[in-house]
């Protein structure tokens, strides 16, 4: 099958979306499918064309004139949109007519979405739309045009996938036509062994980009309620980091929290491998890759009962709590600590449960959505 993946961002950029689409592209290629990727050329220093893991990757500027550029005084982007909208659309239509993919899979409704929708006016193709999180959960904060575009893409799509049943239900609530052609395709990951680089015991670990939706402020307040000698390590960076460091001092956690900063995936796994417990205190989580990685490492988990986390952690050695409740989170952490004292192997069986979320199983789900 000839498959074109169109995604807002791709390797060498890093993140959950980039990881999932990279895994999918490699597995499709390994199964004998003809797969290529078109993505946004950002940063602009990236090559326009290159081969990554055997997959041809093409990068273009998916820019269109948008009011938000004017509101944030980015007149350069607003004006550039008048150039790149017709230019990139023409390139895309030519590519589609020349290569004739059997399936065009839009991974995340982001910058390329408008171009994909307009391209359907000039050439026919089977469109599959794959949802990953903020493209659904962020719709309420977007303008009328973005919401209209989402609905239009969903209505025109041959099928729609979402990375969790929770996210699929959110999408259906917004656009009911998805119900007849939507399916949940959980993200997958390669089997993990304990990383070769084992760091010093990390105690309790939480990892992710430091945005309010990740709930790290809730974890800090919970840790302050149940002070212990166990160290707390926060891995990641983002706009909320300075505020979190200030909060740690305000709640009396001086020296009891380590902000390790941004790490690559291998380093994150090494930190988690040395932890006794992994905490996912999110307010919003469409899937829960950190929780899945913790499971694959055989770690017990305390997580918020939000989004896709209950699906990922079903039957796992984990405690789920209400989001945004420091006292309940603190109590759950204490319960897991006590459990580890009486049952040191608590969490080990999570490895077998994590194996259900394989790249092979994920790819099977996508191929079914493609109509293969």
FIVOVO-512056 format. One line per 3 residues: their letters; for each residue x, y, z of C-alpha. Coordinates in steps of 0.2 Angstrom, whole numbers, plus 2048, in hexadecimal, padded with zeros to 3 digits. Layout:
REM residues N
A = X,Y,Z ~ ... .
//
This chain:
REM residues 372
XXX = 800,800,800 ~ 806,811,7FC ~ 804,81D,80B .
XXX = 808,82F,80E ~ 80A,835,820 ~ 807,848,822 .
XXX = 80C,84E,833 ~ 80F,85F,83B ~ 821,85A,842 .
XXX = 82C,84B,83F ~ 83E,845,843 ~ 84A,84C,847 .
XXX = 83E,856,851 ~ 839,84D,861 ~ 829,84A,86A .
XXX = 81B,83E,86C ~ 813,842,85B ~ 824,840,852 .
XXX = 828,830,85B ~ 817,828,857 ~ 818,82D,844 .
XXX = 82A,827,843 ~ 826,816,84A ~ 817,814,83F .
XXX = 821,819,82F ~ 82F,80D,833 ~ 823,7FF,837 .
XXX = 819,802,827 ~ 829,802,81D ~ 82F,7F2,825 .
XXX = 81E,7E9,820 ~ 821,7ED,80E ~ 816,7FD,80C .
XXX = 81C,80C,802 ~ 81C,81A,80F ~ 821,82C,80E .
XXX = 820,83B,819 ~ 81C,84D,816 ~ 81E,859,825 .
XXX = 821,86B,82A ~ 832,872,827 ~ 836,878,838 .
XXX = 843,87D,83D ~ 847,884,82C ~ 859,87D,82D .
XXX = 852,86B,82A ~ 854,864,819 ~ 846,865,80D .
XXX = 848,853,808 ~ 851,845,811 ~ 84F,832,815 .
XXX = 84D,82D,828 ~ 84D,81B,82C ~ 849,817,81A .
XXX = 83A,822,819 ~ 83A,831,80C ~ 836,841,816 .
XXX = 832,851,80D ~ 830,862,816 ~ 827,871,811 .
XXX = 821,881,819 ~ 80F,87F,81E ~ 80B,891,821 .
XXX = 7FA,89A,81E ~ 7F5,8AC,823 ~ 7ED,8AB,834 .
XXX = 7E6,8B8,83F ~ 7EF,8B2,84E ~ 800,8B7,845 .
XXX = 7FA,8C9,845 ~ 7F4,8C8,857 ~ 805,8C3,85D .
XXX = 80D,8CF,851 ~ 815,8C2,846 ~ 812,8CC,836 .
XXX = 820,8C2,82E ~ 817,8B2,830 ~ 806,8BA,82A .
XXX = 80D,8C0,81A ~ 817,8B1,817 ~ 807,8A7,818 .
XXX = 801,8B0,808 ~ 810,8A8,7FF ~ 811,897,806 .
XXX = 7FF,893,806 ~ 7FD,892,7F3 ~ 80F,88C,7F1 .
XXX = 80E,87D,7FD ~ 7FD,879,7F7 ~ 803,877,7E5 .
XXX = 812,86C,7EB ~ 806,861,7F5 ~ 7FA,85F,7E6 .
XXX = 808,85B,7DA ~ 80F,84E,7E6 ~ 7FE,846,7E8 .
XXX = 7FB,845,7D6 ~ 80C,83F,7D2 ~ 80E,832,7E0 .
XXX = 7FB,82D,7E1 ~ 7FC,826,7F3 ~ 7EE,81A,7F8 .
XXX = 7EC,822,809 ~ 7F0,833,80F ~ 7F2,833,822 .
XXX = 7F1,844,82B ~ 7F9,841,83B ~ 7F3,84F,847 .
XXX = 7E8,85D,841 ~ 7F5,86A,841 ~ 7FE,876,834 .
XXX = 7FC,86A,825 ~ 7E9,867,828 ~ 7E3,876,81E .
XXX = 7EF,871,80F ~ 7E8,85F,810 ~ 7D6,865,810 .
XXX = 7D9,871,801 ~ 7E3,863,7F7 ~ 7D3,859,7F7 .
XXX = 7CB,866,7EC ~ 7D8,862,7DE ~ 7DB,850,7E0 .
XXX = 7D3,840,7E8 ~ 7DB,836,7F5 ~ 7D6,82B,804 .
XXX = 7D8,836,813 ~ 7DB,82F,825 ~ 7DB,83C,833 .
XXX = 7E5,837,843 ~ 7E2,840,853 ~ 7EF,841,861 .
XXX = 7E9,84D,86E ~ 7E9,860,86D ~ 7E2,860,85C .
XXX = 7D2,85A,864 ~ 7D4,860,876 ~ 7D9,872,871 .
XXX = 7CB,875,865 ~ 7C1,87E,872 ~ 7CF,88C,873 .
XXX = 7D0,88D,860 ~ 7C7,898,854 ~ 7B8,895,849 .
XXX = 7C2,891,83A ~ 7CD,884,842 ~ 7BD,87B,849 .
XXX = 7B5,87C,838 ~ 7C5,874,830 ~ 7C5,866,83D .
XXX = 7B3,862,839 ~ 7B6,863,827 ~ 7C5,857,827 .
XXX = 7BC,84B,832 ~ 7AD,84A,827 ~ 7B7,848,817 .
XXX = 7C3,83B,81F ~ 7C1,828,81A ~ 7C5,824,82C .
XXX = 7CB,82D,83C ~ 7D6,826,84A ~ 7DA,82C,85B .
XXX = 7E8,827,867 ~ 7DB,822,875 ~ 7C9,81E,877 .
XXX = 7C8,82D,881 ~ 7CE,839,874 ~ 7C3,830,867 .
XXX = 7B4,834,872 ~ 7B9,846,873 ~ 7BA,847,860 .
XXX = 7A9,83F,85E ~ 7A1,84B,86A ~ 7A8,85A,85F .
XXX = 7A4,852,84E ~ 798,843,84F ~ 79B,83D,83D .
XXX = 7AC,836,844 ~ 7A2,828,84E ~ 79F,81E,83E .
XXX = 7B1,81E,838 ~ 7BB,821,848 ~ 7C6,815,851 .
XXX = 7D2,816,860 ~ 7E4,811,85B ~ 7EF,811,86A .
XXX = 801,817,868 ~ 80E,809,869 ~ 820,808,86E .
XXX = 82F,7FC,86D ~ 832,7F0,87B ~ 83D,7F8,888 .
XXX = 84B,7F0,892 ~ 853,7F8,8A1 ~ 85E,806,899 .
XXX = 870,803,89A ~ 873,813,8A2 ~ 86B,812,8B4 .
XXX = 86C,822,8BD ~ 86D,823,8D0 ~ 85C,81F,8D8 .
XXX = 850,82C,8D4 ~ 842,829,8E0 ~ 833,830,8D8 .
XXX = 833,836,8C6 ~ 827,840,8BB ~ 82B,845,8A9 .
XXX = 824,850,89C ~ 823,861,894 ~ 820,86E,8A2 .
XXX = 80F,875,89D ~ 800,877,8A9 ~ 7F7,868,8A2 .
XXX = 805,85D,8A8 ~ 800,861,8BA ~ 812,862,8C1 .
XXX = 80C,86F,8CD ~ 800,863,8D5 ~ 80E,856,8D7 .
XXX = 819,863,8E0 ~ 80A,868,8EC ~ 807,855,8EF .
XXX = 819,852,8F3 ~ 819,861,8FF ~ 80A,859,908 .
XXX = 813,848,90B ~ 825,84D,90E ~ 831,83E,90E .
XXX = 843,83A,90A ~ 83E,834,8F9 ~ 845,83F,8EB .
XXX = 83A,846,8DE ~ 841,849,8CC ~ 838,853,8BF .
XXX = 83E,850,8AE ~ 83B,85D,8A0 ~ 83A,86F,89B .
XXX = 82D,87C,895 ~ 825,88C,899 ~ 820,887,8AA .
XXX = 830,881,8B1 ~ 835,892,8B9 ~ 824,893,8C2 .
XXX = 826,881,8C8 ~ 837,884,8CF ~ 830,893,8D8 .
XXX = 821,889,8DF ~ 82D,87B,8E5 ~ 835,888,8F0 .
XXX = 825,890,8F6 ~ 81E,87F,8FC ~ 82E,87B,905 .
XXX = 836,86F,8FA ~ 847,877,8FA ~ 853,86A,8F4 .
XXX = 846,85C,8F4 ~ 842,85D,8E1 ~ 84E,85B,8D3 .
XXX = 84A,864,8C3 ~ 855,85A,8B7 ~ 851,864,8A7 .
XXX = 84D,85E,896 ~ 854,84C,892 ~ 853,841,882 .
XXX = 849,832,883 ~ 857,826,888 ~ 85B,832,897 .
XXX = 849,833,89C ~ 848,820,89C ~ 858,81E,8A6 .
XXX = 851,82A,8B3 ~ 840,821,8B3 ~ 84A,810,8B5 .
XXX = 852,816,8C5 ~ 841,81C,8CC ~ 837,813,8D9 .
XXX = 827,81B,8D3 ~ 822,825,8C4 ~ 814,832,8C5 .
XXX = 809,839,8B7 ~ 7FF,848,8BF ~ 7F8,84E,8AF .
XXX = 7E8,859,8AE ~ 7E7,854,89C ~ 7EE,845,893 .
XXX = 7E8,83E,882 ~ 7F2,82E,884 ~ 800,82D,891 .
XXX = 810,828,889 ~ 81A,82B,899 ~ 80F,81F,8A2 .
XXX = 811,812,895 ~ 824,814,896 ~ 823,812,8A9 .
XXX = 819,802,8A7 ~ 826,7FB,89A ~ 833,7FE,8A7 .
XXX = 829,7F5,8B4 ~ 826,804,8BF ~ 817,807,8CA .
XXX = 80D,817,8C5 ~ 802,824,8CD ~ 7F9,82E,8C0 .
XXX = 7EA,839,8BD ~ 7D9,831,8B8 ~ 7D8,83B,8A8 .
XXX = 7D8,839,895 ~ 7E0,829,88F ~ 7EA,825,89F .
XXX = 7DC,819,8A5 ~ 7DD,80F,895 ~ 7F0,80E,895 .
XXX = 7F1,809,8A8 ~ 7E2,7FD,8A8 ~ 7E6,7EE,8B3 .
XXX = 7F8,7F6,8B7 ~ 800,7F7,8C8 ~ 7FB,809,8C9 .
XXX = 7F0,815,8D3 ~ 7E5,822,8CA ~ 7DF,832,8D2 .
XXX = 7D5,841,8CE ~ 7DF,84E,8C5 ~ 7E3,85E,8CE .
XXX = 7E1,857,8E0 ~ 7F2,858,8E9 ~ 7EC,84F,8F9 .
XXX = 7E5,840,8EF ~ 7F5,83F,8E5 ~ 7FF,840,8F4 .
XXX = 7F5,832,8FC ~ 7F7,827,8ED ~ 80A,82A,8ED .
XXX = 80A,824,8FF ~ 800,815,8FB ~ 80C,80F,8ED .
XXX = 81B,812,8F8 ~ 813,807,906 ~ 80F,7FA,8F9 .
XXX = 821,7FA,8F3 ~ 827,7F7,904 ~ 81C,7E8,906 .
XXX = 81D,7E2,8F4 ~ 82E,7E7,8EC ~ 828,7E0,8DB .
XXX = 819,7EB,8DA ~ 819,7F2,8C9 ~ 824,7E5,8C0 .
XXX = 815,7DD,8B8 ~ 812,7ED,8AF ~ 81F,7E8,8A2 .
XXX = 814,7DA,89B ~ 805,7E6,89A ~ 80F,7F3,891 .
XXX = 813,7E6,884 ~ 801,7E7,87E ~ 805,7F9,877 .
XXX = 811,7F3,869 ~ 815,7FC,859 ~ 80F,7ED,850 .
XXX = 7FE,7EE,857 ~ 7FD,801,855 ~ 802,7FE,842 .
XXX = 7F4,7F1,840 ~ 7E8,7FE,846 ~ 7ED,80B,83A .
XXX = 7ED,7FE,82B ~ 7DB,7FA,830 ~ 7D7,80D,830 .
XXX = 7DF,80E,81F ~ 7D4,800,818 ~ 7E2,7F4,815 .
//
